[in-house]
């Protein structure tokens, strides 16, 4: 009985993390989030999982938010043993039937010139622009660390 109660409690606590998704045609964007940033940090990032349930590929070509002066699609690359962030030129392909992770250490939306610090618990809008699906508006949640629903890619 004790094991059952603990399992039920853990499942209940994880519901908000799992339930935060936006649908746009055959695209499903799961759990858009951002990490708490220090007050003096000029930049931040947004992360999510992007699932294409359709039979046709799409491409994420841009992002925007009133929360920052500029939003860019970025990735991390290894450059002579050093990890560096680079803007993704030409957009991010979203193949049919696949899921693309935007997570720390990989693809992300870079928020350049934040107009205020990213504080735990707050929400802000982020608009993603796709080649075929058009504009999709998300509600990004600011969290401490990385949510359990977004494991890091190694």
C-alpha positions in Angstrom: 0.0 0.0 0.0 2.8 2.4 0.9 4.5 1.7 -2.5 1.2 2.4 -4.3 0.8 5.8 -2.5 4.4 6.8 -3.3 3.9 5.9 -7.0 0.6 7.8 -7.1 2.2 10.9 -5.5 5.2 10.8 -7.9 2.8 10.5 -10.9 0.7 13.4 -9.7 3.8 15.6 -9.2 5.0 14.9 -12.8 1.7 15.7 -14.5 2.3 19.4 -15.0 5.7 18.6 -16.7 4.1 16.0 -19.0 0.9 18.0 -19.8 2.5 21.2 -21.1 2.2 20.8 -24.9 1.1 22.7 -28.0 -0.3 21.2 -31.2 0.1 22.7 -34.7 -1.2 20.4 -37.4 1.0 17.3 -37.3 3.6 19.1 -35.1 3.5 18.7 -31.3 5.8 20.9 -29.2 6.3 19.5 -25.7 7.2 21.3 -22.5 8.7 24.6 -23.6 10.9 25.8 -20.7 13.7 28.1 -19.9 16.3 28.0 -17.1 16.4 30.6 -14.2 19.2 33.1 -15.0 21.2 35.4 -12.7 19.9 39.0 -12.5 22.9 40.3 -14.5 22.7 37.7 -17.3 22.1 39.5 -20.6 20.9 36.3 -22.4 19.0 33.1 -21.9 17.7 30.1 -23.8 14.4 28.2 -24.4 14.1 24.5 -24.8 11.4 22.0 -25.9 10.8 18.7 -27.7 9.5 19.1 -31.2 7.6 16.0 -32.6 6.5 15.7 -36.2 3.7 13.1 -36.2 3.0 13.6 -39.9 4.2 12.1 -43.1 5.8 15.3 -44.4 8.9 17.0 -43.2 8.8 20.6 -42.0 11.5 23.1 -41.0 11.7 25.5 -38.0 13.0 28.7 -39.6 12.8 31.4 -36.9 11.7 32.3 -33.4 10.7 35.5 -31.6 9.7 36.7 -28.2 8.9 40.1 -26.6 11.1 38.9 -23.7 14.3 39.6 -25.6 15.7 41.9 -28.3 16.4 38.9 -30.5 15.8 35.2 -30.6 18.0 32.9 -32.7 18.1 29.1 -33.4 21.4 27.9 -31.9 23.3 24.7 -31.4 26.6 23.6 -29.7 29.5 22.4 -31.8 32.9 21.0 -30.9 35.6 23.3 -32.2 39.1 22.0 -31.5 38.0 20.4 -28.2 36.0 23.5 -27.1 32.2 23.6 -27.0 30.9 26.7 -28.8 27.4 28.0 -29.6 26.6 28.8 -33.2 23.5 30.1 -34.9 21.9 27.5 -37.1 21.8 28.8 -40.7 18.9 27.8 -42.8 16.7 26.5 -40.0 16.2 23.2 -38.2 14.8 20.3 -40.3 11.9 18.4 -38.6 11.7 15.0 -40.5 8.4 13.2 -40.7 7.8 10.8 -37.8 10.7 12.1 -35.7 11.3 14.1 -32.5 13.9 16.8 -32.3 15.2 17.8 -28.8 16.0 21.4 -28.0 17.9 20.9 -24.7 21.0 22.3 -22.9 24.2 21.2 -24.7 22.4 21.0 -28.1 19.8 22.8 -30.1 18.1 25.7 -28.3 16.5 29.1 -29.0 19.0 31.7 -27.8 17.3 34.7 -26.2 19.6 37.7 -26.8 19.2 40.9 -24.9 16.7 39.9 -22.2 14.6 42.8 -21.0 14.4 41.4 -17.5 15.9 38.4 -15.6 14.3 34.9 -16.0 12.7 34.2 -12.7 11.5 30.8 -11.5 7.8 30.2 -12.0 7.2 33.0 -14.5 5.9 32.4 -18.0 6.7 34.2 -21.3 5.5 33.9 -24.9 7.7 32.4 -27.6 6.6 32.2 -31.3 8.2 29.6 -33.5 7.9 30.0 -37.3 7.8 26.9 -39.4 8.1 26.6 -43.2 4.8 24.6 -43.5 3.0 24.9 -40.2 3.4 28.7 -40.0 3.6 30.5 -36.7 3.1 28.6 -33.4 2.7 30.5 -30.1 4.1 28.8 -27.0 4.0 29.5 -23.3 7.5 29.1 -21.9 7.9 28.2 -18.2 11.0 29.3 -16.3 12.3 26.5 -14.1 15.3 25.7 -11.9 17.7 23.3 -13.6 16.4 20.8 -16.2 12.9 19.2 -15.9 12.7 15.4 -15.6 10.8 15.3 -18.9 13.8 16.7 -20.8 16.7 14.3 -20.4 20.0 15.7 -21.8 21.3 14.3 -25.1 24.9 13.0 -24.9 
